[in-house]
Amino acid sequence: MSKPIQESELFRRLSTAKHGVIVVIGTGQWGKTATVHSLIQSGAFPDRNVVLVNYSKTFVAQHSYPDSYRALTWPEDISEIMEVIRPSRDVVVVDDAIFVAGARDSGTRENKGLQKMMTIASHNELFFLLTIQNTSMLDISMFQSQDVYMIHKHMDLVAIQNERDNQVIAQTIANIYLERHMSKYKGKVHPKSWGYCSTTKEMIAFDLPPWWEPAMSKPFYGRVPV
């Protein structure tokens, strides 16, 4: 049985927490970015502003993001991060997290900086939302010390075969539920609206924000984050 986001156990947990890491995972173009903004729009993080890491300020200005959204370039010196991220007041979105936290880039400046921030995320009462196509692409050690919530979008079979061993079962279960709901509600609910939370073991319907535009799902179109 599925639930609207506001009636989900995930929403209940997040709305009473002060920090945490939410990972939205799945094959490209299955609505990961839209789900991130749907979760924010739901009220799960009341009175928080949204930081979009490595988004172009021009891209944000060209689209209809709420005033509470802002773009942030990850600083070269991690000691400067608290000048642009506000403790207890921000939700930090790292879209396509491979560019900051790639599994093969554990020694890079950005990765080390994010690892340090993850370690003290609870101290600063911050939420981090990450999207990734496959956890094999992600340096997952950085958030093992935090409360982690996994939201699964659809993943193709080849990608599942290359998943980390501890994620294969969870993603396979997620695919079964996702495909069942996409078939059952075909023509009634957009297929990209569905998400399976393996942390709370529930299917969730993520309604798109009223200001959402399809172009917002491709914030790195025409550019590569550095």
C-alpha positions as CSV (number, residue, x, y, z in Angstrom):
1,M,0.0,0.0,0.0
2,S,1.3,3.4,-0.9
3,K,1.1,6.7,1.0
4,P,1.2,10.4,0.2
5,I,4.5,11.8,1.4
6,Q,2.8,13.7,4.3
7,E,1.3,10.5,5.6
8,S,4.4,8.4,5.4
9,E,6.7,7.2,8.2
10,L,9.6,8.9,6.4
11,F,7.9,12.3,6.7
12,R,7.1,11.7,10.4
13,R,10.7,10.8,11.2
14,L,12.2,13.7,9.2
15,S,9.8,16.3,10.5
16,T,10.8,15.5,14.1
17,A,14.6,15.3,13.4
18,K,17.2,18.0,13.3
19,H,19.7,16.3,11.1
20,G,20.2,13.4,8.7
21,V,21.3,12.2,5.3
22,I,18.7,11.3,2.6
23,V,20.0,9.4,-0.4
24,V,17.8,9.2,-3.5
25,I,19.1,6.5,-5.8
26,G,18.1,5.2,-9.3
27,T,18.8,5.1,-13.0
28,G,19.1,8.5,-14.7
29,Q,15.9,10.3,-15.7
30,W,13.7,8.4,-13.3
31,G,12.9,11.5,-11.2
32,K,15.5,11.6,-8.5
33,T,15.9,15.4,-8.6
34,A,12.1,15.9,-8.7
35,T,11.7,13.6,-5.7
36,V,14.3,15.7,-3.7
37,H,12.3,18.9,-4.3
38,S,9.0,17.1,-3.7
39,L,10.3,16.0,-0.3
40,I,11.5,19.6,0.5
41,Q,8.2,21.0,-0.7
42,S,6.2,18.6,1.5
43,G,7.2,20.4,4.7
44,A,9.5,17.7,6.1
45,F,12.0,20.4,6.8
46,P,10.0,23.3,8.2
47,D,11.4,26.8,8.0
48,R,14.6,25.6,6.3
49,N,16.4,27.2,3.3
50,V,17.8,25.1,0.5
51,V,21.4,25.1,-0.7
52,L,22.0,23.7,-4.2
53,V,25.6,22.6,-4.3
54,N,27.5,23.5,-7.5
55,Y,24.4,24.6,-9.3
56,S,24.9,27.6,-11.6
57,K,23.5,30.8,-10.1
58,T,22.3,31.6,-13.6
59,F,20.4,28.3,-13.8
60,V,18.7,29.0,-10.5
61,A,17.8,32.6,-11.6
62,Q,16.4,31.3,-14.9
63,H,13.9,29.0,-13.2
64,S,11.0,29.3,-10.8
65,Y,12.7,28.2,-7.6
66,P,11.3,29.6,-4.4
67,D,13.1,32.5,-2.7
68,S,14.4,30.1,-0.1
69,Y,16.6,28.3,-2.7
70,R,20.2,29.5,-3.4
71,A,23.2,28.2,-5.4
72,L,26.5,27.4,-3.7
73,T,29.9,26.7,-5.2
74,W,31.7,24.3,-2.9
75,P,34.6,26.3,-1.4
76,E,38.2,25.4,-2.0
77,D,39.0,25.9,1.7
78,I,36.6,23.9,3.8
79,S,37.1,26.3,6.7
80,E,35.0,28.8,4.7
81,I,32.0,26.4,4.4
82,M,30.2,27.7,7.5
83,E,30.2,31.2,5.9
84,V,27.8,29.9,3.3
85,I,26.0,27.1,5.0
86,R,23.9,28.1,8.0
87,P,23.6,25.6,10.9
88,S,20.0,24.6,11.9
89,R,18.7,26.6,9.0
90,D,19.7,24.9,5.8
91,V,19.0,21.7,3.8
92,V,22.0,21.0,1.6
93,V,21.3,19.3,-1.8
94,V,24.1,17.5,-3.6
95,D,22.6,16.5,-6.9
96,D,24.6,13.9,-8.9
97,A,26.8,13.5,-5.9
98,I,29.5,11.7,-7.9
99,F,31.0,15.1,-8.7
100,V,31.6,15.8,-5.0
101,A,31.7,12.4,-3.4
102,G,32.7,9.9,-6.1
103,A,33.9,6.5,-4.9
104,R,37.1,6.9,-6.9
105,D,37.7,10.4,-5.7
106,S,38.0,9.9,-2.0
107,G,41.2,11.9,-1.8
108,T,39.9,15.0,-3.6
109,R,39.4,18.4,-1.9
110,E,35.7,18.3,-2.4
111,N,35.3,14.7,-1.1
112,K,37.4,15.4,2.0
113,G,35.5,18.6,2.6
114,L,32.2,16.8,2.4
115,Q,33.4,14.0,4.6
116,K,34.3,16.5,7.3
117,M,31.0,18.3,7.0
118,M,29.1,14.9,7.2
119,T,31.0,14.1,10.4
120,I,29.7,17.2,12.1
121,A,26.3,17.4,10.4
122,S,24.6,16.4,13.6
123,H,26.5,19.0,15.5
124,N,25.3,21.7,13.1
125,E,21.8,20.3,12.8
126,L,22.0,20.0,9.0
127,F,20.2,17.8,6.5
128,F,22.0,16.6,3.4
129,L,20.1,15.3,0.4
130,L,22.2,13.4,-2.2
131,T,21.2,11.9,-5.5
132,I,23.2,9.1,-7.2
133,Q,22.6,6.6,-9.9
134,N,24.3,3.7,-8.1
135,T,25.9,3.4,-4.7
136,S,28.9,1.8,-6.3
137,M,29.6,5.3,-7.7
138,L,29.5,6.9,-4.2
139,D,32.0,7.1,-1.4
140,I,29.5,6.0,1.2
141,S,31.9,6.0,4.1
142,M,31.4,9.7,4.6
143,F,27.9,9.4,6.0
144,Q,28.1,6.1,7.9
145,S,28.2,8.1,11.2
146,Q,24.8,9.8,10.4
147,D,21.1,8.8,10.3
148,V,20.6,7.7,6.7
149,Y,17.3,7.4,4.8
150,M,17.4,5.6,1.4
151,I,14.7,6.5,-1.2
152,H,14.8,4.2,-4.3
153,K,13.7,5.2,-7.8
154,H,13.6,2.7,-10.6
155,M,17.0,1.1,-11.5
156,D,17.7,-0.9,-14.6
157,L,18.9,-4.5,-14.4
158,V,22.4,-3.8,-15.6
159,A,22.9,-1.2,-12.9
160,I,21.5,-3.5,-10.2
161,Q,24.1,-6.1,-11.2
162,N,26.8,-3.5,-10.5
163,E,25.4,-2.4,-7.2
164,R,27.1,-2.9,-3.9
165,D,26.2,-6.2,-2.4
166,N,24.3,-4.7,0.5
167,Q,22.1,-2.7,-1.8
168,V,21.2,-5.4,-4.4
169,I,18.3,-6.9,-2.3
170,A,16.9,-3.5,-1.3
171,Q,16.9,-2.2,-4.9
172,T,15.4,-5.4,-6.2
173,I,12.6,-5.2,-3.7
174,A,12.2,-1.5,-4.6
175,N,11.9,-2.3,-8.3
176,I,9.2,-4.9,-7.7
177,Y,7.1,-2.4,-5.7
178,L,7.8,0.5,-8.2
179,E,6.9,-1.6,-11.2
180,R,3.7,-2.8,-9.5
181,H,2.6,0.7,-8.7
182,M,3.5,2.1,-12.0
183,S,1.4,-0.5,-13.7
184,K,-1.5,-0.3,-11.3
185,Y,-1.8,3.5,-11.5
186,K,-0.8,3.9,-15.1
187,G,-2.4,7.1,-16.5
188,K,-3.4,8.3,-13.0
189,V,-0.1,8.9,-11.3
190,H,3.1,9.9,-13.1
191,P,5.5,7.0,-13.1
192,K,8.3,9.2,-11.8
193,S,6.3,10.2,-8.8
194,W,6.8,6.9,-7.0
195,G,9.6,6.2,-4.5
196,Y,10.3,3.3,-2.2
197,C,12.0,4.1,1.1
198,S,14.0,1.0,2.2
199,T,14.7,2.7,5.6
200,T,11.0,2.7,6.5
201,K,9.9,0.0,4.1
202,E,7.1,1.9,2.4
203,M,6.0,3.1,-1.0
204,I,5.5,6.8,-1.2
205,A,3.8,9.1,-3.8
206,F,5.9,12.2,-4.2
207,D,3.8,15.0,-5.7
208,L,5.7,17.5,-7.9
209,P,6.0,21.0,-6.4
210,P,3.6,23.4,-8.2
211,W,6.6,25.5,-9.4
212,W,8.4,22.5,-10.9
213,E,9.6,22.6,-14.5
214,P,11.0,19.6,-16.4
215,A,14.2,21.5,-17.2
216,M,15.0,21.6,-13.5
217,S,15.8,17.9,-13.6
218,K,18.8,18.7,-15.7
219,P,20.8,21.4,-13.7
220,F,24.1,20.4,-15.3
221,Y,22.9,20.5,-18.9
222,G,25.7,21.7,-21.1
223,R,28.3,21.9,-18.3
224,V,30.4,19.7,-16.0
225,P,30.7,20.6,-12.4
226,V,34.3,21.3,-11.3
